[in-house]
Amino acid sequence: MNGIVVTGLGLASSLDEVVTACAAARAGINRAREIPAFGAIDDDVIEFVPIAGHECHPLTEGFQGDARLIRLGTAALRDLLTYSGLQSDDLSRTAFFLNVGSSFLSSVGEPSEGSPEGMPVGRGSSTPLVDALCLFGALPIPKELRFVLRGDHHGIATAVHEACELLKRRVVERCLIGGVDSFLERKTLEMLARLRLLKTVGNPVGFMPGEAAAFFFLERAVPARQRGARIEAELVATSLTTEEPHRFSGPSHGSGLAAAMRNVLEDVREKQSGSALVIHNHNGDPWRAMEWGTALVRLAGVEMMREPRAWFPPASFGETGAATGPLAVCMAVRAFARRYAGSPYALIGMSSYAGTKGALMLRALTRDVSQGH
């Protein structure tokens, strides 16, 4: 996939836009706050205790469903255009790949009646959502170039692969890739609590819910350089794998995640001697912790994975579902730009609860990535 570069970033998160948010995450800052409308009973004191979550306050306050996702998405798109220096009029030959949440968790956490087949409870619909983002974001992207993936965390790997095919065939000038998700609506929180995925007083090993929208541009390197684009990373490789176990069928042995990561590591095996920066969506859930740990054991013989720096976006942003992959891309590229990645390569591993795993490898295009502020 050499010759494909990242030319812009955009983010709407609990830590604000992309530059501020990535700097705050690097400093270990988060803005987790109580969600007064939802909580659990603390058996020790017999009282209601609100949960903590990473809410995009006040951006999403009072909004539900698609309206909430549109608020997140349009804010991130504005940030993307500002960061890249592009105008909305420049996007007529751009393809839009939007990753949203799947119905997997709702299919195991909600009764079937009253829930439309294939629709995750508490999430927005798909095609109307991408159309609304183009409308409110003033993006003149033709409808035939708007694509929606219901891929949860791993969906961004599929989107990147398909986008690269369009770019290589010169079908479009650039691809806009991103995800949007929210785990903070009441029905979603109730479902997560029933599945014992949510961090509460009675389940301290669950995850904190979050919400975000994150986007980035991919372009072919030569025309991007010719127009003077802001280029800070190159896409090296992408991989998608599956394993039979899912979150509720038994423990994960990390084989799928390790395979996806190994596939992209092969592309740089002879080019890099040090460790890579590794970003994974480990969120505090014991199942995902087991998957992450066993994947590292499987990759122990790979030089770039012997002593990797590991970052976990949910620590700063909460569980952001389908937005986690592009958010990780933003974190990696900003680390390259500010020279604190510690490696010229960033490996992004993405684990979905349904058993599908994805991985991306990015390479810095700055001279020194080992130090910075």
N, C-alpha and C positions, 0 to 999 in steps of 0.2 A: 504493500500500500504506500510505498514511498512516493513522494510527489503530491501528497494531500496534506494540507496544513490547516491549522486552526487560526481563524482571522477575527474572532470576536467572542465576547463572553457577556452574558446577562444573567442576573439573579435577583429574585425576590425571596427573602428569607427572614427568619426571626432576628438575624443579625444585620439586616439592611441589604443594600445592593452589593455587587460582586467585589469591588475593591475593598470596601469597609468590612464586609462579612468575612472574606478570606483572611484579612489581616487580624480580625478579632478571633477567628478560629485558630490561627497560628499561635495567638497569645493565650489560648485556653479559655477564652471568654465565652459564656453562653447567657442567654436571656430566658431561661426556663422560668415560667411563672405559674401560679395556681390557676386552674381552670374551675372557677367556682360552681359552674353548672353541673359538674360531674365529679364523683368521688366514690369512696368506699367507706365501710364502717370499720373503725379501728376497734377490735375486740378488747383491747386492754383498757380503753377508757370509754367504750360504748358511745362513740360519737362519730359523726360524719367528717371525713377528712378529704378535702379536694385533692385530685391528682395534680401533678405538675406536667406541663407541656410546653412546647416551643411554638408559640403562636405568633403569627405575623401581625402583631398589634401595632397600630390601629388599622392596618390595611384591610384586613378581612373581617373586622368586627361588624357583626350584624348580617353577614352574608352567609348563605348556605348553598349547597349543591353546586350547579354549574356557575352560579354567580360568584361564589367564593373562588373557584378555580380561574374564572375569567379575570378577577381582580389580581390574583397572583400572576397569571400569565401575561397580562398587559403591562404590569409593572416591570417584569423581567424583560419583556421585549423592548420597552423603552430604554432600559439599561443596556441591552445588547446593541441597539442602534447608536447610542451615545459612545459606548466603548469602541465600537468598530469604525465609527466615523461615516457609516453609510446612512443614506436617507431612504425612506420607505419607497421612493420612486425607483431606487436602484435594484429592487427585488423582483422585478417582473420575470426574470429568468432564474428564479430560485425555487427549489423544492423544499417543502416543509414536512418534516417528520416529527410527529408529536407522540410521545410515549405517555400512556395513562395507566391507571391501576386495572388489574384484571378482576375476575369474579371469584378467584380461588378462595380467599379467606371467607368471603360471604357465603360461598357454597357449603363450607363446613361449619360456619358459625351462625347461620340464620335459618329459620324454617323456610321451606320452599314456597309455601303459599304466600302470596302478596309480594314476592320478589320476582321481577321479570327475569326470565332465563338469560344468563350471560351478563347480567348487570350487577356490579358490585354495589351493595347497599351503602348509602352515604357517599357515593362517588358520582361524578358527572357523566353524562353520555359522551359519546366519542365524536362522531362527525359534526354534530352541531357545535361542539366545543371548539374544534379547530377552525370552523367557519367563523365563530364569534371572535376568536383571537385575531383572525385576519381582519375582521371588520373593525373591531375596537382598536387594534394596533395599526390600522391604516396600511395593511400589507397587501400590495396588489399581486398576490400569488394566485395563479390560475387554479381552479378547483381540481383539475386533473393532476396537479402537482402537490396536492395536500394528502398526506398519508398519516393514518392513525394506527398505533400499535398498542395493544392492551397487554403490555409485557412486564408490568411491575419493575423490579430492579434490573433484570437482565435485558429488558426491551431495548435499551440504548445500544447494546452490541448489535442487535439485529438492524436497528435504524442506521447505524454507522456503516455496516456492511452494504446495505441497499443503497445508501447515499453515495458511497464510493463507486458503485457500479454506474450510477447515473453520471457522475463526474468523469469517469474514465471514458464513457461513451459520448461525452460532450453534449448530453441531453440538456444540461442546465449549467449555469455559470457557477452557482454555489448551492449549498444545502444548509438549511436552517434546521438544527436538530435540538430537541429538548424534551423535557418532561414536566408535568405538573401533577401534584397530588396533595391531599390533606387527610390527616387522620384525626382531625379535631372536631368533627361533627358528632352529635350525640349518638345517633344510631351506630356509627362506626365505633365509637368508644364503648358502647354497650356490647357490641359484637366482640371486640378485642378483649374486654374484661371476661366475657364468657369463655373465650378460648385461652384464658390465662396468659395472654401475650403482653398485657398492659402492666406497667409498673404501678403498683398500689401498695397500701400498707400491708395487705395480706399476701402480696406477690412481689417482693422486693427485687426479683431477678427479671422482671419484665422490662419492656422498653418504654421510653417516654415518647408520646406522640408528637409529631411535628407537621409542618406543611411548608411547601416551597415550590417555586417554579425556576427552572434553570435552562439556559439555552446557550448554544455556541454555533458558529459558522464553520463549515468545511469548504475549502476551495482547492483547486489545483494550484500548485506552488508557482508555476511560471506566470500565469495571468495575474495572480495575487500580487506577486512582486512587481509586475509591470505597472499595476495601478497604485503602487505604494501602500498596500494594505498593512495593517498592524498584525504582524506574524510573530507569534511567540512559542509555537510548538508545532511539531510534525506528527501526524498519525503514522505509526509504524505497523501495527497489526491489530486485528480483532478476532475474537473466537467465541463460539457459543457451543455449550455442551449440555447434556442432561444426565441425571442419575435417577435411579428408580425410587429411592426413599424421598418422601416429602416431609414437611414439618410434623404431620400428625400420623405418619405411618411407622415411625421408628427413628433411631438415631442416625445422623448423617456421619459417614466415614470420610467425607471430604474428597471423594474421588472425582466428582464432577467439577468442583471448583478447582482442584489441583490440575485437572486435565486442561481446563480453559486457560489457566494461568501458564501452564507449561507450554501450551501451543504458541502463545505470544512471546514467551521468553525465548523460544527457539529462533525467532527472527533476529535477535540481537546477541545470541550466545557467543559469537566470535568477535563482537564489536565492543563489549563492555566487560571490564574485569572486576569492578566494584559492585556493591549492593545497589539495588533499585529502591526508589521510593515506592512503597506499596500502600494503596488506599483501598479499604474494604468496608462494606456496610455492616460490620459487626455492631450490633445495637444493644447488647446486654442480655439478649435471650440466650439461655443455656444451649439450646439446639444449634444456634448459629455460632456460639463460642466453640462448641465441639467441632463443628464443620471447619471453622477457621484454623483451629489448632491442629487437627488431623491433616488438613491440606498443607500446612507448613511442614509437618513431619514428612509427608510424601515428597515435598520439594526440597528437602534438606540437602540433597546432593547437588543442587543447582547453585552455582557460585553466586549468582545475583540474589539468591534467597537465603543465604547463610546468616546474615545479620541485617535484615532489611529495616529501614525506618517504616513504621506502620502508623497510618492515620486512619481514624474512624469518624467519618462525617456525622453520624448520629450523636456523638459525644457533644458536638457543638450545636447541631441543628435539630436533634430529635430524629425519629423515624420519618423519613420523607418519601418512602415508597418509590414510585415511578420517577421522581425527580432526583433520586440519589445519584444515579450514574452521571448525568450531566453536571450535577453539583460537584461531584468528584473531579470531573474534567476541569471545571472552573478552579478548584483548589490546586490542582496540579499545575495548570498553566500560570496561575498567579505566583506559585512557588518558583517556577522557572523565571518568570519576569522579574521577581524580586530577589532571585538568587539565593533562596534558602532551601531548595529542594534537597540538596546534599547528594544529588545524582543527576546525570543528564537524562535518565530514563524514569518514567513514572508508570507503574503497573497498576491498573484499576481492576479489581476483582469485584464481581457483582453476584450476589446470591439471592435468588427468589425462593419463597417458601414452597413453591410448587415443584421444585426439583430442577429447574433450568438455571444454568449458570453462564455468566458472560465475563469476558475480560477484554481490556483495551491496553495497548502500549503506546505511550506518547514519548517523544524525544524533544528535549529543549533545543531551541535555536539561539540561545544566548551563549556567550563565551564562557561565563563562569557561573555555575549553579550551586556552588558549595557554600557561599556566604551571602549574607544580605540582611536587610533590616525591614 
